[in-house]
Amino acid sequence: EEQAKLPPDAVERYQFCTAIPIATMIAQSWDVELARMLGRLVGREMGEYGVHSWLAPGMNIHRNPLCGRNFEYYSEDPLLAGMMAAADTLGVQETPGVGTTPKHFCCNNQEDDRGYTDAVVSEQALREIYLRGFEICVRSAQPMFIMTSYNLINGLHAANQREILTDVLRREWGFGGLVMTDWGTTGGGAGEAKGPDSIPARCIWAGNDLIEPGNERDVQDIVDSVAGKTEHPLSEASLRICAARILRVIAGSSLYPDVPPWTGRFATEWFIVTK
C-alpha cells in the first residue's frame, strides 16, 4: 500500500515507551507513592510524545481469575483499587495538559461476551464494591476523562445509565471532565451481536460527551432525536453542554499552553445535561 503523504510540518515519532509494571503488581506493593511515581513517569512521556489522554488506569474489580484483563485491574478490594488509581492519576496529571481515563465504568467484570453481559446488582453492592474505587479516584484526583463500559447494568447498557453517569458521577462526586464510551458501544463493537446495542441519543442524554469512534448511524440517531423523530427525545441544549465539556478539556490540554492546565474543578450545574 502507498504510504499517505505527511504534511510538510509533520513530525514522525516512533514511541518506545517505558513499560511500567501491570496494575495488579503495583497494587500488591501497597505503596501509593510508588503508584504516583509511576504515573509521573507516564505523564512525562505523554508530554514528550504529544499524547493527551492515557486510556488507563483499568480499575474494575477482580471477580474471576479467568477474566482476560485482570492484569490491567488492581484488586478485588475497591479501597485499594481506588487509592492506587487516584495516586496514578495524580502522578500523570502533574504534567500539565495530560490526563488519565479510569475505566471501565462500571461493573465490567468479565471480558468474554462483555458487550451483552447483564450485571444484576443491588444498590448496596454497586455502591460498596463497583463504584467505590471510581469514587475515590474521582474525588481525590479529578481525572481528565472517564470511559464507560460495554455491559448492561440491571438490564440497561452502562453507557445509557443516566443515574450513574450524571446523578452519581457528576452531581454527587463532582466530576468535571469528559465521559467517553468504549470503542463501538453503539455498533456491536464489543463482539458478536447477541443483544441490543446502546442507543446513541441515550448515550448523550445519560452523560457521555463523546461516542467512540462514532459513525453515520450514530449521527443520524442523534439528529433525529433532537428533531423529535424517535422515541428517545434529546434537546439541543444537551448537545451544546457535551460540546462545551469537550472544549473545556481540550482547552486545558497541552495543545494550548497559554490556557491554565486541567484541574477538573468546574463541575457546575451548567455542565449537567438536564433533559
N, C-alpha and C positions, 0 to 999 in steps of 0.2 A: 504494500500500500504506500502511496505517496504521502510523505510527511507533510502535515499542514504547515504553511508558511507563518513564521512568527513575525509580529510587528517589529520594526527596527529598534524600538527601545526596550524590547522584551529581554528579560534576564532568565536564563535557564539555570535551575538548581537541581542537583540530584541529592536527595535528602538522606544522608546517612545519619539517622537519629540514634541517640543513646538508648539502649534497651534497658529500661528500669525493671525491677522485679515485678512479678504478677501481683495483683491486688491481694490475693489470699496470703501470699508470703509476707507482704507488707503488714497486713493485719495481725499476723502471727507474732510480729515483733512487739505489739502493744505500745509502739513508740510513735506518738503523734508528731513529734518534732522530726523524726525520720521521714514520715509521710509528707510533711510540709517541705522538707529539704528536697525530696524527690520531685514534688510538684514544682518547686522553684526551678529545678533543672529543666523540667519540661517547658515551663513558661518562657525561660530564656531562649531555648531552642525554637519555640514558636515565634518569638520575636525576631530571631535571626532569619527564619525561613519565610516570614510574612504570613504565617498561619494565625488566624484569629479565634477559631473555635476548635477545641480539643473534644472529640466525641467520647468523653470519659469524664469522670470515673463510672464504671459499671458498679451498681451497688444493690442489686437485687439480693434477696435472702437465699442462702443455701438451704434448699429443702430436700434435694435428692442428689446423691453423688453422681447420678447419670446425667445431670443437666450438662449440656455440651459447652456451656460458657461459665461454669463455676469459677474457673481460673481468673475471670475478669471481675468477679464479685468478691467482696471482702470476707463475709462471715455469715453464720447463722444467727448472729446477735445483732439486732438493729442499732443498739447503742454503739458498739464497736464500729460497725459499718458507717454510721453517721459521723462519728468523730474522725475517722480516717478520711472520709470523703471531704469533710469540712477542712481538715488540715491540708489535704492535697489541693483543694480549690484555693485556699488562701495562699499557698505557695505558688501555684500557677499564676494567680492574678496579682502577685507582686510585680510582675512585668506589666507595665501599663498597656491597656488596649487588647489584652488577650483573655480568654475565659474558658471555663470548663462547661461540660454538658452532662450532668448527672443523669443516669438512665438505668433501666427503662421504667418509666413512671406510669403505672406501678403494677405489682402482683405478677410480674413476668418471672415465673418460677420454673419454667422448662423451655428447652429450645425446640424440641420436636413438636410440630404442629402448633407453634406458638401463636399463629395468626387467628386460630379458631378455637383456642382453649378458653373455657369459661372458668375464671377463678370465683367460686362461690364462697363468699367470706362475710362474716359478721362485721359490724362497725367496730366492735371492740378489737377483734383480731386485726382488722385493717389499720386501726389507729396505733395499736401497741406493737405490731410487728412490721407491716408492709409499708406504712407511711412514716414511721418514727425516724428511720435513718435519713430519709429525704428531708424531713422537718429539721433535724439537727443541722444538716448541711446548709439548707436554705437560710435558716435563722442565724447561723453562725458565720456564714461565708458569702452569702448572696452571689451564687454562681451566675454567669452571664446568660446561660442557656439551661433549659430542661428538655429532655426528649421523652415523649410519651411512648407507650408500649403497644404491641400488636394485639395482645389478648383482650378478651372480654372480661368485665368485672360484674358479676351478678347479672349477666345477660346483655350488657351494653359494652361496646368497644371502649377501651381506655381513652382513646383519642376523642370520643364523643361524651366523655364524663364531665359535664359542667360542674357538678357538685364538687368533684375532686380538683379540677384544673382551675376553676375560678373561685369557688367559695372557700376551699381549703388552701390551695397553693397561693393564690394572690391575696384574697381578703384576710384570711386568718394568719398565714405565715408572712405576708408582706413581700412576696416575690415580685421583683420589678423587672425581670429580664424577659427573654424571648423564649416561648414554648414552641418547639418544632415536633412534627410527627416523625416516627421512624420511617425508613425508606419503603415507599409503596403501600402505606397503610390503607389508602383508599382504592387500591387497584390490585389486590391479590399478591402484592409484592412479598408477602411473608412465606409463600409456598403454594402448594396446591389448594385451589379454592374448595373448601368444604363447608363454607358458611358465608354469611353476608360480610361484605367489606364495610369499613366505617364510612360514614356519609360525609363528603367534603364540606357541605354547608354546616353540618353539625360539628365538624372539627373546629371551624371558626367560631361558631356560637358557644362551644364548650370552653374555648380559651386557647386553642392553638393559633399561633400567629403565622406559622409557616408550614405548608404541606410539602413534604419532601417525597419525590422530586417535583411533584405537580405534573399535570398533563391537561390536555384539552378538555377531557371529560370533567375533571375537577373544576376547571374554569367555568364551563357551561353550567354545571350544577349550582355553583355559587351565584352566577349571573341570574339564572332562572329563579333561585331562591330569593334574591333581592327584589326581583320583579314580581314576586308573589305567585310564581307558576308551579311551585312544588308544595308538598305537604310539610316542608321544613323551612318556614319563612326566616329570612335573615335581613337585618337592617343594614343600610349603607353605613350608618354610624359604626357598626361592628367592624366593618372592613377598614374604616378610617382609623379606628383605635388600634387594630392589628398593625396597620401600616406605620402608625406613629411609634408603636413599641419597637418595630423592626428598625426604623430610622434612628431612634434613640440609642439602640445598641450599636448600630453601625457608626454613629457619630462618636460614641465613646470608645471605639476600637482604635487600633494603632494606624488605621488608614488616615485618621485625622489627628495628627499630633498636637495641633493647636487647640483642640477641644479637650476639656477636662476628661481624664480617663474614666472608665466604667467604675461605678461604685454600687449600683443597684438600688440605691436608696431613693427611689421615686415611685413607689407602688401606691399611687394615689387613686382615689375612686375614679378620676377622669380616665384612667387607663384600664378600667374594667368594662368588658362588653356587657351591656345591660339587657339587650334583647335582640 
